[in-house]
Amino acid sequence: MSVLVYIESWEGKFKKNSFEAAQYAAKTAAAIGTEAIGVTLGDLQDDASVIGKYGVKKVISVKGSEFKSFDNYKVAEALKSVAEQQGSDTIIISGTWNGKAVAPVLAVAMDAGLITNAVEVPSSTSPLTVKRSVFSSKGLVEYSTETPKRIIAFIPNSIGVSEGESQAEVAEGSVSIGDVPAMEVTETDRVKGKILLPEAERVVSGGRGMKGPDNWGMLEELADVLDAATACSKPVSDMGWRPHTEHVGQTGIAINPNLYVAVGISGAIQHLAGVSSSKTIVVINNDAEAPFFKAADYGVVGDAFEVVPKLTEALRNFKENN
Ligand SMILES: Cc1cc2nc3c(=O)[nH]c(=O)nc-3n(C[C@H](O)[C@H](O)[C@H](O)COP(=O)(O)OP(=O)(O)OC[C@H]3O[C@@H](n4cnc5c(N)ncnc54)[C@H](O)[C@@H]3O)c2cc1C
C-alpha cells in the first residue's frame, strides 16, 4: 500500500511547501517499506518530474480546469480517487491554508484517521505514530492511529528540504469527482508582497510599538535585505495599519519560519501561540521587561527607530562583502 502526497500548485507553479511534502512522503514511505506517489491537480507550467528531486519516484498529473480555483471538496475527491486507483492507504498533506481545508474533508471521504499539526516524520509505522504540536505549540504529543487508512497533515517547514538528482516518472491521471457542495469564486483579493508569509523562511514582524502605518517602510527594508516576508500583531491589523493576511498568532496565521524578527511587539501569549515554533527568534523592544524577551534567542533592548535602520545597514554591508 503506497503513500500518496498532494503536490500543491498555484497558477501552474508548484508551491514551495510541496517539495517538503514530497520529502515527508518519501521518508514515510521508506519507513513503511513502500513507494511514495505524488499527485498534481490542474494544468501545470512547472515540470512535474522535478518532484523526483525530493524522493518521490512517480507523479500522477491530473489536468483539468475544475482545479483552476482552489476548492477543498474537489481536491479531496480527486485525492480520494487517485488513492483508490493507486491503492494508497497513507496520504501526506502540507498543512498550508489549503492543506488544512482539504485534510478533514478527505478524512471523512476516505473514512481515514487524521493526524494534523505533525512536526516530524513518523517515529513508528506499526501503529503509525507521529509527534504533533498541541495547545498552540506549547506542547508536543505522540499520536498513533490504527485505522487502515490514515492522513498526516504536517506543519510547513517542520522537516525542511534537501534536493537530490533524480527525476520522477510522470503519468497522466483522471479522476471522478462525485457530488460535492458547489463553490463559486466571485472575487480574488491577492496577497501583496514578494514572499508569501505562510511559505516564508524568514519573517520581519511589527507591533504597536511601530506607532503607525507610515513607519512600516523601515521594516520592509529590513525584510528586503533578509529576503523575508512581513507580518504583524493583531492590534496592528485591527487598526488597519497592515492587512489581515499579515496577522500572526492564535487568531491569525501560525507560522514556523527559520527566523522571526519581532519589532515593537510585547509578546502576549496569544501572539506567541502563532510564532513560538520559529527556529530562531530575535526581539527588538525598548522595554527590557517585555515578555517577548523570555521567548527570544536574541534580544535587543532599544528604540526600534534607531536599531532597525542600523541593523538593515549592517546586514546590507555584510551581504555586499560576503
Ligand atoms: C482572544 C484573543 C486572541 C488574540 N489573538 C492575537 C493574535 O492572534 N495575535 C496577536 O498578536 N495578538 C492577539 N491578541 C492580542 C494580544 O493579547 C495582545 O494585545 C497583542 O498581541 C499586543 O500587540 P502588540 O505587542 O503589537 O502591542 P502592545 O502590547 O501594545 O506592545 C507594544 C510593544 O512595543 C514596545 N515599544 C513601544 N515603542 C517602541 C519603540 N520605539 N521601540 C521598540 N519597542 C517599542 C513596547 O515596549 C511594547 O512591548 C489576542 C487577544 C485575545 C484576547
The ligand as a Gaussian input file, in Angstrom:
#p B3LYP/6-31G(d) Opt

LIG

0 1
 C       -8.816000      36.004000      22.328000
 C       -7.620000      36.829000      21.918000
 C       -6.922000      36.479000      20.791000
 C       -5.816000      37.220000      20.389000
 N       -5.116000      36.844000      19.271000
 C       -3.991000      37.514000      18.948000
 C       -3.191000      37.098000      17.842000
 O       -3.524000      36.161000      17.128000
 N       -2.078000      37.804000      17.563000
 C       -1.656000      38.870000      18.323000
 O       -0.621000      39.476000      18.001000
 N       -2.400000      39.279000      19.377000
 C       -3.551000      38.645000      19.700000
 N       -4.290000      39.069000      20.748000
 C       -3.915000      40.349000      21.393000
 C       -2.791000      40.180000      22.412000
 O       -3.319000      39.832000      23.664000
 C       -2.001000      41.493000      22.556000
 O       -2.901000      42.507000      22.942000
 C       -1.282000      41.923000      21.287000
 O       -0.503000      40.868000      20.789000
 C       -0.393000      43.119000      21.583000
 O        0.111000      43.607000      20.373000
 P        1.484000      44.411000      20.360000
 O        2.530000      43.604000      21.010000
 O        1.674000      44.870000      18.965000
 O        1.112000      45.720000      21.212000
 P        1.488000      46.126000      22.673000
 O        1.117000      45.109000      23.675000
 O        0.941000      47.489000      22.862000
 O        3.079000      46.176000      22.685000
 C        3.836000      47.116000      22.001000
 C        5.290000      46.872000      22.368000
 O        6.100000      47.781000      21.660000
 C        7.133000      48.208000      22.501000
 N        7.597000      49.520000      22.005000
 C        6.939000      50.709000      22.073000
 N        7.678000      51.662000      21.465000
 C        8.800000      51.065000      20.996000
 C        9.940000      51.530000      20.317000
 N       10.078000      52.813000      19.934000
 N       10.908000      50.628000      20.009000
 C       10.809000      49.327000      20.376000
 N        9.733000      48.832000      21.035000
 C        8.747000      49.693000      21.345000
 C        6.528000      48.277000      23.879000
 O        7.514000      48.179000      24.891000
 C        5.595000      47.082000      23.864000
 O        6.251000      45.911000      24.356000
 C       -5.400000      38.343000      21.158000
 C       -6.130000      38.686000      22.302000
 C       -7.211000      37.941000      22.684000
 C       -7.948000      38.326000      23.945000

